């Protein structure tokens, strides 16, 4: 898979999805129906995924497959470990003109992902804070901007601080965001479980023998 833009120092991926405007309209309708259901549900579920209709379910599958394939193609060790991902939590962000989202990160996830359902010109860029140069002592932190485009999927490490600029369009800016978490394949020969550190544990006594 080829991302729309090359990776930068702090990685972020942006893809044009296969979904068209008709799909996005259906997705918007499903999300509205979910809202109606939740409003009258005395014991609402935690995640948008728990109410998934066919379009929402297709989008979830696309996000998981895209993240998994991208990471495995980009990082050989990830492919060797047969790393897989899941999306336990999802929500809709709807921002009217003049609204924005403050700087934040997603500390309980591996990646943060956003799919743009509706976004007119000047709807508010996604601004990510790239700290690599600052950490390496080669320069200050700087901003990396992504302009929202309907049908685009963006994801990046969940630790990256990011914010959404003010919506300066005359329409709603609508996106679906989700936390993406790592699923460990315990049967992988070097899985990220206690056995992968076995040799380090044994060095404690064996090093000086």
C-alpha positions in Angstrom: 0.0 0.0 0.0 1.3 3.5 -0.9 0.4 6.4 1.4 -0.6 9.7 -0.1 2.3 11.4 1.5 5.7 10.0 2.6 6.4 9.5 6.2 7.9 12.4 8.2 10.2 12.3 11.2 7.3 11.5 13.6 5.3 9.0 11.5 1.8 9.8 10.3 0.1 8.0 7.5 -2.7 9.4 5.2 -4.6 7.2 2.8 -7.4 7.8 0.2 -9.9 5.2 1.1 -12.0 3.3 -1.5 -15.2 4.8 -0.1 -17.1 7.3 -2.2 -19.6 10.1 -1.3 -22.5 7.6 -1.4 -20.8 5.5 1.2 -20.2 8.6 3.4 -23.8 9.6 3.1 -24.8 6.1 4.3 -22.3 6.3 7.0 -23.7 9.7 8.2 -27.2 8.2 8.2 -26.1 5.2 10.3 -24.3 7.5 12.8 -27.5 9.6 13.1 -29.6 6.4 13.7 -27.0 5.3 16.3 -27.5 8.7 18.0 -31.2 8.2 18.1 -30.8 4.7 19.6 -28.3 5.9 22.2 -30.6 8.7 23.2 -33.3 6.3 24.2 -31.1 3.5 25.5 -31.3 3.3 29.3 -28.0 1.4 29.4 -25.9 2.6 26.4 -22.9 0.8 25.3 -19.4 2.3 25.4 -18.4 2.5 21.8 -19.8 3.4 18.4 -18.6 0.1 17.2 -21.1 -1.6 19.5 -23.9 -0.2 17.4 -22.3 -0.8 14.1 -24.4 -1.0 10.9 -23.0 -2.3 7.6 -21.2 0.9 6.7 -19.7 1.4 10.2 -18.6 -2.2 10.2 -17.0 -1.9 6.7 -15.1 1.2 7.9 -13.8 -0.6 11.0 -12.6 -3.5 8.9 -10.8 -1.1 6.6 -9.1 0.8 9.4 -7.8 -2.4 11.1 -6.6 -3.9 7.8 -4.9 -0.7 6.7 -3.1 -0.1 10.0 -2.0 -3.8 10.2 -0.7 -3.9 6.6 1.0 -0.5 6.8 2.9 -1.3 10.0 3.9 -4.7 8.9 5.2 -3.3 5.6 7.0 -0.5 7.3 8.6 -2.3 10.2 10.1 -5.8 9.5 10.1 -6.7 13.2 6.4 -6.0 13.4 5.8 -8.4 10.5 8.0 -11.0 12.2 6.0 -10.7 15.3 2.8 -11.0 13.3 1.4 -8.0 15.1 -2.3 -7.4 14.8 -4.6 -4.5 15.8 -8.1 -3.9 17.0 -10.3 -0.9 17.6 -12.0 -1.1 21.0 -13.4 2.4 21.1 -14.7 4.8 18.4 -16.7 8.0 18.5 -17.9 10.8 16.1 -16.5 14.3 16.2 -19.0 16.9 14.8 -17.7 20.5 14.8 -19.8 23.4 13.7 -18.3 26.6 12.3 -16.0 28.3 14.9 -15.5 25.1 16.9 -12.2 23.3 17.4 -10.5 20.6 19.5 -7.8 21.4 22.0 -4.3 19.8 22.1 -4.4 16.2 23.4 -3.0 12.7 22.9 -4.4 9.2 23.4 -2.3 7.6 26.1 -4.3 4.3 26.3 -3.9 3.4 22.7 -1.2 2.3 20.2 -2.4 4.5 17.3 -5.0 7.2 16.9 -7.0 7.1 13.7 -9.5 9.4 12.0 -11.7 8.9 9.0 -13.1 12.1 7.5 -16.8 11.7 6.5 -17.6 15.4 5.7 -15.1 18.3 5.4 -15.5 21.4 3.3 -12.6 23.8 2.5 -11.2 25.6 5.7 -12.9 23.1 8.0 -9.9 23.0 10.3 -6.6 21.3 9.8 -5.4 18.5 12.0 -2.2 19.8 13.6 0.4 17.3 15.0 3.3 18.3 17.1 6.6 16.7 15.9 9.1 16.6 18.7 11.8 14.5 17.2 14.2 17.4 16.4 13.7 18.8 19.9 14.3 15.4 21.6 17.5 14.9 19.5 18.7 18.4 20.3 18.8 19.4 16.6 16.0 22.0 16.6 12.7 23.0 18.1 9.4 21.1 18.0 7.3 22.0 15.0 3.8 21.5 13.6 2.8 19.1 10.9 -0.6 19.9 9.2 -3.1 17.6 7.5 -6.0 19.2 5.7 -9.2 17.1 6.2 -10.6 15.6 3.0 -13.7 13.4 2.9 -12.7 9.8 2.3 -9.2 10.2 3.7 -8.0 8.0 6.6 -5.2 9.4 8.9 -3.5 7.6 11.7 -0.4 8.1 13.8 1.2 7.0 17.1 -1.2 7.7 19.9 1.4 9.5 22.0 1.7 12.3 19.4 0.1 15.6 20.7 -2.5 16.9 18.2 -5.3 19.4 17.9 -8.0 20.5 15.4 -8.0 24.0 14.3 -11.2 26.1 14.2 -13.7 25.2 11.6 -13.9 28.3 9.3 -16.2 26.7 6.8 -20.0 27.1 6.6 -20.7 23.4 7.2 -20.3 20.8 9.8 -16.9 19.0 10.0 -17.7 15.3 10.6 -15.1 12.6 11.3 -15.0 9.2 13.0 -12.1 8.7 15.3 -11.0 5.4 17.0 -8.3 4.2 19.3 -6.2 1.3 17.7 -4.6 -1.1 20.1 -2.0 -3.9 19.7 -3.2 -7.5 19.8 -0.4 -9.9 20.8 -0.1 -13.2 18.9 1.1 -15.3 21.8 2.0 -18.1 19.4 4.6 -16.0 17.5 8.2 -17.4 18.2 9.3 -14.0 19.6 6.0 -12.7 20.9 6.0 -9.7 23.2 5.3 -11.8 26.3 7.6 -12.8 29.2 9.4 -15.4 27.1 10.8 -12.7 24.8 12.9 -11.4 27.7 14.0 -14.9 28.8 17.6 -14.4 27.8 17.9 -11.1 29.6 16.6 -12.7 32.8 19.2 -15.5 32.5 22.1 -13.0 32.1 21.5 -11.9 35.7 23.4 -15.0 37.0 25.1 -16.4 33.9 27.0 -13.3 32.7 29.9 -13.7 35.1 30.0 -17.5 35.2 
